[in-house]
């Protein structure tokens, strides 16, 4: 039984871990969402404060696996990938999978910064002006760079259903979350961009139809996107709606 | 013989790889700094463009090791750590080392954003106003959070010379670079902060005195810090100079 520690009211970076645990059908507690002794946000903060913890994580998410406490999203996924066949077994395959995940981590940080370009500790409202500039650049330059890259990689895997073969890896699950999240946050921009990223959107659909993922998404375990998470729908940061010529 | 691919005129993220290769005494070419056929920046761009490359990296640095092409700084370090005893052998030790490196990667991205808070493709001069706000928050809130974290971890390793024992790991080398870089970029702020991070500065000194690292730093292979890299000295982003009371 794993114990996942992450903020209880957002998908955030924790969601990448949840998706892998769900696809692997691995039993886990989502500790900060439980109540009672040793649970809830206090249990999470206990680890972060680090008193008596030999290897305290810097930030959530972190995962307890037996006596191991593992921090950093991509690090946790690499660990789960090996244990639950969500990554190839060869060294070259594992390195490549992790490399792609680290590029996704860079993208996730940039998504976060579209609404928090100045300071993570300030409210969005206190950096809205800068956020508009940042988000415009993100949609114009960064989304094409990242999504174009993954589209190119997918084009090179002709014949295989997922990025690394017939079965999904943790990177496929993470790309599902990227497409879902960007589509939530920037519905106009993404609707316009979708034709350029057919393979990526098709991958999103294939992951969504996996029986365990579909069951998870329909369950109360999946927290809805909201404006406290990484992917936030602020209409002023999205592209303008397409107007139909009459 | 390894082949490192990174921009030829800056330390940047490539420097974390160079430090590990140097400490390991591993032979390597620094391809984009060489001239001639198959070398220089064109050789680097060839991989990024990805034509005929099965697994093209998203960005430099990347490392060729035999037929492997490995991208993403932390991923390369993990690979080198295993091969050259720059990380523990146990699973728990390797996970912890990588976790710390990924936290360093997050910090490096935030350092970069102090001078490029809006867009990586715009000049610093075009986002100076935002950079001032970003850097002020970085020095006030983020430096204490990150350096305080590493100082706390170092405090927990009483008796050992380096983070993970008697020998330096790739994380020790990376923390050396963090202290060196922050001290270059923000001399006033770091001079003021130094007493709070005695262990971290002591670690920096110990790494600097390693014979191979000392030889490397004195060689032309070490590119000087400059205002094209990640750590840039822009006086307007640093704290004000301490004035002596007379």
Boltz contact constraints between the chains, C-beta under 6 A:
constraints:
  - contact:
      token1: [A, 55]
      token2: [B, 96]
      max_distance: 6.0
  - contact:
      token1: [A, 58]
      token2: [B, 103]
      max_distance: 6.0
  - contact:
      token1: [A, 58]
      token2: [B, 149]
      max_distance: 6.0
  - contact:
      token1: [A, 68]
      token2: [B, 92]
      max_distance: 6.0
  - contact:
      token1: [A, 70]
      token2: [B, 95]
      max_distance: 6.0
  - contact:
      token1: [A, 71]
      token2: [B, 99]
      max_distance: 6.0
  - contact:
      token1: [A, 72]
      token2: [B, 99]
      max_distance: 6.0
  - contact:
      token1: [A, 72]
      token2: [B, 102]
      max_distance: 6.0
  - contact:
      token1: [A, 75]
      token2: [B, 98]
      max_distance: 6.0
  - contact:
      token1: [A, 75]
      token2: [B, 99]
      max_distance: 6.0
  - contact:
      token1: [A, 75]
      token2: [B, 102]
      max_distance: 6.0
  - contact:
      token1: [A, 92]
      token2: [B, 68]
      max_distance: 6.0
  - contact:
      token1: [A, 95]
      token2: [B, 70]
      max_distance: 6.0
  - contact:
      token1: [A, 96]
      token2: [B, 55]
      max_distance: 6.0
  - contact:
      token1: [A, 98]
      token2: [B, 75]
      max_distance: 6.0
  - contact:
      token1: [A, 99]
      token2: [B, 71]
      max_distance: 6.0
  - contact:
      token1: [A, 99]
      token2: [B, 72]
      max_distance: 6.0
  - contact:
      token1: [A, 99]
      token2: [B, 75]
      max_distance: 6.0
  - contact:
      token1: [A, 102]
      token2: [B, 72]
      max_distance: 6.0
  - contact:
      token1: [A, 102]
      token2: [B, 75]
      max_distance: 6.0
  - contact:
      token1: [A, 103]
      token2: [B, 58]
      max_distance: 6.0
  - contact:
      token1: [A, 109]
      token2: [B, 109]
      max_distance: 6.0
  - contact:
      token1: [A, 117]
      token2: [B, 117]
      max_distance: 6.0
  - contact:
      token1: [A, 118]
      token2: [B, 133]
      max_distance: 6.0
  - contact:
      token1: [A, 118]
      token2: [B, 134]
      max_distance: 6.0
  - contact:
      token1: [A, 119]
      token2: [B, 137]
      max_distance: 6.0
  - contact:
      token1: [A, 121]
      token2: [B, 141]
      max_distance: 6.0
  - contact:
      token1: [A, 130]
      token2: [B, 130]
      max_distance: 6.0
  - contact:
      token1: [A, 133]
      token2: [B, 118]
      max_distance: 6.0
  - contact:
      token1: [A, 134]
      token2: [B, 118]
      max_distance: 6.0
  - contact:
      token1: [A, 137]
      token2: [B, 119]
      max_distance: 6.0
  - contact:
      token1: [A, 141]
      token2: [B, 121]
      max_distance: 6.0
  - contact:
      token1: [A, 149]
      token2: [B, 58]
      max_distance: 6.0
